[in-house]
Amino acid sequence: MTLFDALVIVAAGTGAGTINAVVGSGSLITFPALVALGYAPVVANVSNNIGLVPGSLSAVFGYRRELRGQTGRVARLAPASALGALTGSSLLLVLPSTVFRRVVIVLILVALALVITQPVLSRRLSAQRSARAAHRAAAGDHRIRRPVSIGLTALVAAAGIYGGYFGAAQGIILISLLGIFLDDDLQRLNATKNVLALTVNLVASVVFVATTTVDWAVVALIAVGSTIGGQIGASVGRRLDPRVYRAVIVVVGASALIRLL
């Protein structure tokens, strides 16, 4: 690994940590960067997943105020994320690496589509929450409706499978699910999303460390960058223009597709 490679990986990790704290899809920065530097796709995916764990933890810490009063919600959803992550990471190890090389192209396309359509999803979710709040207010009911349901739990588990297998844009998937099924402030839902994403990355990382080859130099560099990025995202990321995020993600993700193809 050259000094240039190391600087690129740290920078990619910082960008991914920042983006993950705010919305998700940071792996569309780090994974393509590793592939572009010549790392095998499966090794890049595994090392990237482990390296982003400290960044996920940093984001959870940064959103700790928004997590207040959500202990019950997190306690019901986190096991579903853990089970999904265990399934997805196991699939990555059991299936041939050639399958991952083919599937990851489709997953990157799906992730890029989610990144591009995220503003539309956010507006629709916000409109739905406002309509439900207005309806409750008109009825004189100020309680938070729609607690964690079996349907939401099952879909969170499915998102965990996706996250354990690849992970890019799992944050967007999670925040969309939470916004559809739960009535709450978007920043509080984002805090819940950060905990669930951390759960997925942590469980998958344990599986990978115990069973497969890991490039620990890459892990360390991404960990440093993602930890810094997690704090940036939690503190100032909300004020940054999200269009810049999406533009960077789309460009880097497209470059990864070209490389893989």
N, C-alpha and C positions, 0 to 999 in steps of 0.2 A: 504494500500500500504506500503510495507516494503522499507527500505533504498536501499536494493539490487534492488528491482523492479524499484525504481526511477532512480538509476544509469544506469540500462539497458535501460530505456526509453530515458534518455538524450543522452546516447551513440548512440542509434539507430537514434534519431533525428539528431544528428551531422553527422552521416554517410549519412543519407538520404538527408540532406541539401547540403552536399558536392557533392554527386552524381547528385542530381537534377540540380545544377548549371552547371555541366559539360556536362551531357548528358540526365539525366532523369532516371526514374524507382526507385527513392528513397523510394517509398511506399513499395517496395518489401523488404525493411529493417524494416521499422517501423510497418507495418501492421502485418507481421508474428511475430514480437517480442511481440506485444500486445496480439495476439492470444495465443502465447506460455505462456504468463503470466496469461492466464485465462479469458481475456476479451471476451465478446460475439462479433462475427464477425461484426455485424452492428454497435455496439457501438465503436468497435475498428476502423472501417472504417471512421465513422463520426468524432470521436475525432482526428484521424490521419490527416484527411483532413484539419480540422480547425488549428491544431497545425503546419502544414507545410506552412501556409500562410505567417508568418513572414520570414521563410526561403526563400520562393519564392521572397518576396520583397527584401530580402538581396541579392539574386542572381541578380535581375534586377538592383539594385544599383551598384553591382560589375561590371556589364557589361554595364554601362551607356555610356562609350566611344563608344562602338560598336553600340549603338542605335542611334547615331547621323545621321541625314539624313533619318531616317526610320519612321518619324511621320506619313506620309500618309499611308504607308504599315500597320503599327500597327492599325491606325484608321479604316482601312477597314476590318482587320481580327479579331480584338478584339471583336466587337459585335457578330460575328459568334461564337466565343468561349464562350461568355457569354450566348447566346441563347442555345447552346449545353449543357453547364453546368446546366442551369436551367432545361432543359429536363431530363438530366441524374440524377440529384439529386432528382428531383420529382419522377422519376421511383423508385429510391431506397426507398423512403418513402411510395409510393403507393403499391408496390409489397410486398408480405409477406416475412418475414425474412428468411423463409425456401428456398425461391427462390434464395435469395442472397447467402446463404450458398452453394447452388448447383452451381450457375453460377460463383461464385468467384473462384471455383476450375478450371474451364475452363479458366477464365480470367488470373489467375496466370500462367497457362500453356502457354497461348498466350504471356504473358509478359516475361516469362523466355525464350521462343523461340526468341522473339525480342532482348532480351539482348544478347543471344548467337550469333545471326546472325548480330548483329549491326556492327561489323567490316567489314563484307562483304558489307552491305548496304552503309557504309561510303565510302568504296573504289569505289563502283559503282557510287555513287553520285559525288565523286570527279572527276572520269573519265569523267562523263557526263558534268560537269561544264568546265573541261579543254578542252574538244572537242568543246563545244559551244563557249568558249572564243577564241580558235584558229580559228574557222570558222569566227567569227566576225572580228578578227584581219586581216585575209586574205582578207576579203571583205572591209577593211578600215573602219569598223563600230565599234566604241568603246563605244557605248551607252549600258546601261544595258537593256537587252531585257526581255520579258516575265513578265510583271507586274502582279499584283494580278488579278487572273481570277475568274470567277464564279465557275469553277470547284474546284479550290483551296479553295475558301471560303466555299463551301458546304462540302468539306472533313474536313476542320478545324472545322466546326460545328459538324460533326460526331465525330471527336476526342474529342470535348467538351462533347458530350453525354457520351462517354466512361469515360472521366475524372471525370465528375460529378457523375457517378455511382460508379466507383471504383478508377481509377486514376493511378494505377501502370503502368509504362512504357509509359504514355501518352507523355512524353518528347521525347522518341525515335520515336513515331508515328509522332509527330509534326515536328521534325527535318528532318525526311525522306520526309514528304510532302513538306516542304519548299525547301529542296534540289532538289526535282524533278521539282517543278513548278517555281522556282525562280533562276535567275543567280546572285549569290552574294557570298562573302567570307563566309566560314563556321562559323567563329566566329560571324559575323554579324547575320547570320541566327540563331545561337544559342542564341543570345541576344533577337531576336524576339520570339523565342521559349519560353524563360523565361517569357516574358511579357504575352504571351498567356496562359502559364501554371498558372501564377499568377491570371489571369482573371478567369480561370476555378475554381481554388481553392477558390478564394474570393467569387464568386457568389454562389458556392455550400455551402460554409461556412455560408453565410447569410441565405440560405434556411434551413440548419440544425439547426442553432441557434434559428431560429424562430419557428421551428416545431417539434423538436425531442429532445431526451435525449442526453446530452453531458457530458462526464467526464472531468470536467475542470482541474482537477489535471494532467491528462494525456496531455491535450491540452497545459498547461503551460510548462510542462517538454519537450514536443516535440518542442514547440515554441523556448525555450531557445537553445536546441541542434541544431535545423534546422537553426536558425539565425547565430549561430557560423559556422555551416557547409556551409552556403551560402557564407560567406566571404572566408572560406578556399577554396571552389571550385572555386570562382572567382579569387583568387589570386595565389594559388599554384596547384589547381586541374588539370590544363592543363598539368603540368609537371609530374604528377603521372602516373604510369603504369596502363592503363585502364584494363589490364588483372586482376589486383588485384580487381578492382571494380566488374568485371563480376563474378569472382570466389566467392566473398562474397555474391553477390546478388543471385547467383544460389544456394549456400548452404543454405542461410536463406530462400529463397523462397521454396526450396524443403522441408525444415523442416516444413514450414507452410502447405504445401500440406499433409504431413504425419499427422500433427495434425488435419486438417480438415477432412481427410478421416477416 
